Amino acid sequence: MSAEKAPDPVGLTLAEGPSDGPSTLSAMNKSPSRIDLLELDIDLRLTDLWREAADITDWNLEVVAAFMRAAYGKGYCDALTEDAPGSLCHDHGYRIPARKRTPATEA
């Protein structure tokens, strides 16, 4: 017995019935983990880079390296301009790293 086809508003024909394979919804956590939330927060901060990455069709080591540098630079600038330094770590329950002590320089 084959699944009936229902017309799609866009003009495509869709099969009615379950998608291929068993459902994976039951395997999902009820709430996201601390790491999941941190990843989401970082992804939101990198929205412009993600948008630009979607347009790249020819990925190679040089392009990946450029995106890694851009992401690092974006994070560095974000850290320097945070209203409350360390808030990303604090908001996600991570220890705020201590600042490195630099030797005093003589004037």
Buried (B, 14 or more C-beta within 10 A) or exposed (E): EEEEEEEEEEEEEEEEEEEEEEEEEEEEEEEEEEEEBBEEEBEEBBEEBEEEBEEEEEEEEEEEEEBEEBBEEBBEEEEEEEEEEBEBBEEBEEEEEEEEEEEEEEE
